[in-house]
């Protein structure tokens, strides 16, 4: 893993629930830190920012749908370094 692919980028409508989901599912209960969190004006903007991140080779998951399957009200774009 090198370059931007060492970072995961996604969108969500609930940062607390998102943290819990990643912590328990991907990291088996281990804590991690967000590198950045962007509060966008609407879900369309958040999806566009995530698309830009994907274009720049950040890991945004396997889904190639607009907004990567995020909820209609996902206004937060987040990034963390993968352990």
BALOBA-1460 file (C-alpha; in Angstrom, 3 decimals):
// residues 83
<rec num="1" residu="x" x="0.000" y="0.000" z="0.000"/>
<rec num="2" residu="x" x="1.521" y="3.311" z="-0.956"/>
<rec num="3" residu="x" x="0.651" y="6.947" z="-1.548"/>
<rec num="4" residu="x" x="-2.928" y="8.039" z="-1.135"/>
<rec num="5" residu="x" x="-4.211" y="4.444" z="-1.053"/>
<rec num="6" residu="x" x="-3.027" y="4.310" z="2.590"/>
<rec num="7" residu="x" x="-5.981" y="6.558" z="3.432"/>
<rec num="8" residu="x" x="-9.665" y="5.700" z="3.447"/>
<rec num="9" residu="x" x="-12.169" y="8.379" z="2.480"/>
<rec num="10" residu="x" x="-15.950" y="8.167" z="2.820"/>
<rec num="11" residu="x" x="-19.153" y="10.096" z="3.416"/>
<rec num="12" residu="x" x="-21.679" y="9.821" z="6.208"/>
<rec num="13" residu="x" x="-24.591" y="11.603" z="7.841"/>
<rec num="14" residu="x" x="-23.552" y="10.638" z="11.402"/>
<rec num="15" residu="x" x="-19.907" y="10.851" z="12.447"/>
<rec num="16" residu="x" x="-20.451" y="9.087" z="15.797"/>
<rec num="17" residu="x" x="-22.201" y="6.093" z="14.231"/>
<rec num="18" residu="x" x="-19.599" y="6.043" z="11.460"/>
<rec num="19" residu="x" x="-16.743" y="5.897" z="13.981"/>
<rec num="20" residu="x" x="-18.406" y="3.021" z="15.846"/>
<rec num="21" residu="x" x="-19.030" y="1.096" z="12.619"/>
<rec num="22" residu="x" x="-15.426" y="1.382" z="11.407"/>
<rec num="23" residu="x" x="-13.973" y="0.769" z="14.876"/>
<rec num="24" residu="x" x="-15.939" y="-2.431" z="15.405"/>
<rec num="25" residu="x" x="-16.084" y="-3.777" z="11.861"/>
<rec num="26" residu="x" x="-12.733" y="-2.938" z="10.267"/>
<rec num="27" residu="x" x="-10.508" y="-2.424" z="13.305"/>
<rec num="28" residu="x" x="-11.864" y="-5.086" z="15.691"/>
<rec num="29" residu="x" x="-12.523" y="-2.587" z="18.478"/>
<rec num="30" residu="x" x="-9.273" y="-0.642" z="18.165"/>
<rec num="31" residu="x" x="-9.347" y="3.148" z="18.232"/>
<rec num="32" residu="x" x="-8.309" y="5.179" z="15.211"/>
<rec num="33" residu="x" x="-8.159" y="8.868" z="14.389"/>
<rec num="34" residu="x" x="-9.733" y="10.798" z="11.572"/>
<rec num="35" residu="x" x="-7.195" y="12.797" z="9.557"/>
<rec num="36" residu="x" x="-9.878" y="15.186" z="8.356"/>
<rec num="37" residu="x" x="-13.617" y="15.770" z="8.442"/>
<rec num="38" residu="x" x="-15.318" y="18.149" z="6.029"/>
<rec num="39" residu="x" x="-18.840" y="19.421" z="6.670"/>
<rec num="40" residu="x" x="-20.341" y="20.018" z="3.231"/>
<rec num="41" residu="x" x="-23.363" y="22.164" z="2.415"/>
<rec num="42" residu="x" x="-25.329" y="19.189" z="1.045"/>
<rec num="43" residu="x" x="-25.059" y="15.513" z="0.082"/>
<rec num="44" residu="x" x="-24.367" y="16.297" z="-3.578"/>
<rec num="45" residu="x" x="-21.311" y="18.345" z="-2.615"/>
<rec num="46" residu="x" x="-20.115" y="15.600" z="-0.239"/>
<rec num="47" residu="x" x="-20.420" y="13.013" z="-3.023"/>
<rec num="48" residu="x" x="-18.502" y="15.289" z="-5.400"/>
<rec num="49" residu="x" x="-15.696" y="15.755" z="-2.854"/>
<rec num="50" residu="x" x="-15.513" y="11.983" z="-2.342"/>
<rec num="51" residu="x" x="-15.342" y="11.530" z="-6.126"/>
<rec num="52" residu="x" x="-12.397" y="13.947" z="-6.281"/>
<rec num="53" residu="x" x="-10.677" y="11.949" z="-3.538"/>
<rec num="54" residu="x" x="-11.226" y="8.703" z="-5.484"/>
<rec num="55" residu="x" x="-9.833" y="10.354" z="-8.639"/>
<rec num="56" residu="x" x="-6.728" y="11.243" z="-6.613"/>
<rec num="57" residu="x" x="-6.275" y="7.573" z="-5.656"/>
<rec num="58" residu="x" x="-7.647" y="7.615" z="-2.131"/>
<rec num="59" residu="x" x="-9.423" y="4.408" z="-1.125"/>
<rec num="60" residu="x" x="-13.160" y="5.188" z="-1.156"/>
<rec num="61" residu="x" x="-14.377" y="1.604" z="-1.080"/>
<rec num="62" residu="x" x="-15.283" y="-0.812" z="-3.839"/>
<rec num="63" residu="x" x="-18.553" y="0.825" z="-4.871"/>
<rec num="64" residu="x" x="-18.419" y="3.085" z="-7.899"/>
<rec num="65" residu="x" x="-21.836" y="4.688" z="-7.406"/>
<rec num="66" residu="x" x="-22.238" y="8.433" z="-6.931"/>
<rec num="67" residu="x" x="-21.807" y="9.036" z="-3.206"/>
<rec num="68" residu="x" x="-20.527" y="5.474" z="-2.813"/>
<rec num="69" residu="x" x="-23.863" y="4.318" z="-1.427"/>
<rec num="70" residu="x" x="-24.022" y="7.038" z="1.243"/>
<rec num="71" residu="x" x="-27.369" y="8.132" z="2.653"/>
<rec num="72" residu="x" x="-29.274" y="10.914" z="0.902"/>
<rec num="73" residu="x" x="-28.362" y="13.264" z="3.749"/>
<rec num="74" residu="x" x="-24.642" y="12.382" z="4.011"/>
<rec num="75" residu="x" x="-22.975" y="15.765" z="4.397"/>
<rec num="76" residu="x" x="-19.683" y="14.775" z="6.062"/>
<rec num="77" residu="x" x="-16.622" y="13.663" z="4.096"/>
<rec num="78" residu="x" x="-14.063" y="11.973" z="6.322"/>
<rec num="79" residu="x" x="-10.619" y="10.462" z="5.951"/>
<rec num="80" residu="x" x="-8.460" y="8.270" z="8.139"/>
<rec num="81" residu="x" x="-5.111" y="6.533" z="7.712"/>
<rec num="82" residu="x" x="-5.537" y="2.795" z="7.460"/>
<rec num="83" residu="x" x="-3.679" y="0.920" z="10.198"/>
